[in-house]
């Protein structure tokens, strides 16, 4: 076999290795340490942050159920300063499920070490277009005893973007190695 053709076919296993690495890298965007899991019906709790960083407010509930995101807004207050923490809507709203339970990131915030108080207040956690779209689908409401608000550590947003780009690159390597390896004799 020609060395150039061999190198083209070698892109396939390299692409597989890169794909495995990229998936693990992208998964870091979804799996931060859970600091608190607040049952929705409890409505408030305190929690501690040990290191400065970016954190996220996630919701967790039953899969294929209407979640009450149009009925509440989370509020986080620092115990030491009494300052209300600014929550920023999550870009692309990363989510995951295990076939039974659905988890979705709602907000991100920056925090310094300290003790914080999470309260579920009246309001809406979604925009008007999202509220309108949610009314279009006739699904059962979630059992509120099975609905939770989570505070999790989160990775910078670029982890997800880099993971997606690496997954795309690995796909191109695998497909390109196969196609150009097979067609190599026609290019000579």
C-alpha positions as CSV (number, residue, x, y, z in Angstrom):
1,X,0.0,0.0,0.0
2,X,1.2,3.5,-0.8
3,X,2.4,5.5,2.2
4,X,0.2,8.5,1.4
5,X,-2.8,6.3,1.1
6,X,-1.9,4.6,4.4
7,X,-1.7,8.1,6.1
8,X,-5.1,9.0,4.8
9,X,-6.6,5.8,6.2
10,X,-4.7,6.5,9.5
11,X,-6.9,9.6,9.9
12,X,-9.8,7.3,10.7
13,X,-8.5,6.0,14.0
14,X,-7.0,9.4,14.9
15,X,-10.5,10.9,14.3
16,X,-12.0,8.3,16.6
17,X,-9.5,9.1,19.4
18,X,-10.2,12.8,18.9
19,X,-14.0,12.2,19.0
20,X,-13.6,10.4,22.4
21,X,-11.5,13.3,23.8
22,X,-13.9,15.9,22.3
23,X,-17.0,14.3,23.9
24,X,-15.3,14.1,27.3
25,X,-14.3,17.7,26.9
26,X,-17.8,18.9,25.9
27,X,-19.4,16.9,28.7
28,X,-17.5,19.1,31.3
29,X,-19.9,21.9,30.3
30,X,-22.8,19.8,31.7
31,X,-21.3,18.2,34.8
32,X,-20.3,20.5,37.6
33,X,-20.5,19.8,41.3
34,X,-24.0,20.3,42.7
35,X,-23.8,22.7,45.6
36,X,-27.5,22.6,46.5
37,X,-30.6,20.8,45.3
38,X,-33.7,22.7,46.5
39,X,-37.1,21.0,46.2
40,X,-39.5,23.5,44.5
41,X,-42.1,23.2,47.3
42,X,-39.5,24.2,49.9
43,X,-38.9,27.6,48.2
44,X,-35.7,28.7,50.0
45,X,-32.4,27.4,51.4
46,X,-28.9,28.6,52.2
47,X,-25.7,27.2,50.6
48,X,-21.9,27.8,50.8
49,X,-19.5,28.6,47.9
50,X,-15.9,27.8,48.7
51,X,-14.1,29.2,45.7
52,X,-14.7,32.2,43.4
53,X,-16.0,31.3,40.0
54,X,-19.0,30.9,37.7
55,X,-22.0,29.0,38.9
56,X,-25.3,28.1,37.3
57,X,-28.9,27.7,38.3
58,X,-30.4,24.5,36.8
59,X,-33.9,23.0,36.9
60,X,-34.5,19.3,37.3
61,X,-37.8,17.6,36.7
62,X,-39.7,14.8,35.0
63,X,-39.1,14.4,31.3
64,X,-41.9,15.4,28.9
65,X,-43.8,17.5,31.5
66,X,-44.6,21.2,31.6
67,X,-42.2,22.8,34.0
68,X,-43.4,25.8,36.1
69,X,-40.6,28.2,34.8
70,X,-43.2,30.8,33.9
71,X,-44.3,31.0,37.6
72,X,-41.1,31.7,39.5
73,X,-37.8,33.4,39.4
74,X,-34.8,32.4,41.5
75,X,-33.2,35.0,43.7
76,X,-29.7,34.7,45.3
77,X,-28.6,37.0,48.1
78,X,-25.1,37.0,49.7
79,X,-25.4,36.7,53.5
80,X,-22.3,38.7,54.3
81,X,-23.2,41.8,52.2
82,X,-26.9,41.5,51.7
83,X,-26.2,42.1,48.0
84,X,-28.6,40.5,45.4
85,X,-26.6,38.5,42.9
86,X,-27.2,39.3,39.2
87,X,-28.4,36.2,37.3
88,X,-27.8,36.1,33.5
89,X,-29.9,33.9,31.2
90,X,-28.0,30.9,30.0
91,X,-26.9,31.0,26.4
92,X,-28.2,28.0,24.4
93,X,-29.6,26.5,27.7
94,X,-27.5,23.4,28.0
95,X,-29.6,20.4,29.1
96,X,-29.4,16.7,29.7
97,X,-31.7,13.8,30.5
98,X,-31.4,10.2,31.5
99,X,-34.7,9.0,30.0
100,X,-36.7,9.8,33.1
101,X,-35.3,13.1,34.5
102,X,-34.7,16.3,32.6
103,X,-32.1,18.9,33.6
104,X,-31.6,22.3,32.1
105,X,-29.4,25.3,32.8
106,X,-31.4,28.5,33.3
107,X,-29.1,31.2,34.6
108,X,-25.4,31.8,35.3
109,X,-23.8,34.0,37.9
110,X,-20.4,34.9,39.3
111,X,-19.8,34.5,43.0
112,X,-17.1,34.9,45.6
113,X,-16.6,32.6,48.5
114,X,-19.3,32.9,51.1
115,X,-22.7,31.9,52.2
116,X,-25.7,32.6,50.0
117,X,-29.4,32.3,50.3
118,X,-31.5,31.0,47.4
119,X,-35.2,31.9,47.3
120,X,-37.8,31.0,44.7
121,X,-39.9,34.2,44.1
122,X,-42.9,35.1,42.1
123,X,-42.2,36.0,38.4
124,X,-41.1,34.3,35.3
125,X,-37.8,32.7,34.4
126,X,-38.5,32.7,30.6
127,X,-39.0,35.3,27.9
128,X,-42.4,36.2,26.4
129,X,-41.7,34.1,23.2
130,X,-40.7,31.1,25.2
131,X,-43.9,31.5,27.3
132,X,-46.0,31.7,24.1
133,X,-44.3,28.6,22.7
134,X,-44.8,26.6,25.9
135,X,-48.6,27.2,25.6
136,X,-48.7,25.5,22.2
137,X,-47.8,22.1,23.5
138,X,-50.5,20.3,25.5
139,X,-48.4,18.3,28.0
140,X,-49.1,17.3,31.6
141,X,-47.7,19.5,34.3
142,X,-44.8,18.3,36.3
143,X,-45.4,16.9,39.8
144,X,-44.0,19.7,41.9
145,X,-42.8,17.3,44.5
146,X,-40.5,15.9,41.8
147,X,-39.2,19.3,40.6
148,X,-35.9,20.8,41.9
149,X,-33.8,23.9,41.5
150,X,-30.0,23.2,41.6
151,X,-27.0,25.4,42.0
152,X,-23.9,23.9,40.2
153,X,-20.4,24.8,39.5
154,X,-20.0,25.4,35.7
155,X,-17.3,25.6,33.2
156,X,-16.7,28.6,30.9
157,X,-18.9,28.6,27.9
158,X,-16.0,28.1,25.5
159,X,-15.7,24.5,26.8
160,X,-18.9,23.7,25.0
161,X,-18.0,25.6,21.8
162,X,-14.5,24.0,21.7
163,X,-16.0,20.5,22.3
164,X,-18.5,21.0,19.4
165,X,-15.6,22.2,17.1
166,X,-13.5,19.2,18.1
167,X,-16.4,16.8,17.4
168,X,-16.8,18.3,14.0
169,X,-13.1,18.1,13.3
170,X,-13.0,14.4,14.3
171,X,-16.0,13.7,12.0
172,X,-14.2,15.4,9.1
173,X,-11.0,13.4,9.9
174,X,-12.9,10.1,9.9
175,X,-15.0,10.7,6.8
176,X,-12.1,12.4,4.9
177,X,-9.7,9.6,5.7
178,X,-12.1,7.0,4.4
179,X,-13.2,8.9,1.3
180,X,-9.8,10.2,0.3
181,X,-8.2,6.8,1.2
182,X,-10.5,5.0,-1.2
183,X,-10.3,7.6,-3.9
184,X,-6.5,8.1,-3.7
185,X,-5.6,6.1,-6.8
186,X,-7.8,8.4,-8.9
187,X,-5.9,11.5,-7.7
188,X,-2.5,10.2,-8.7
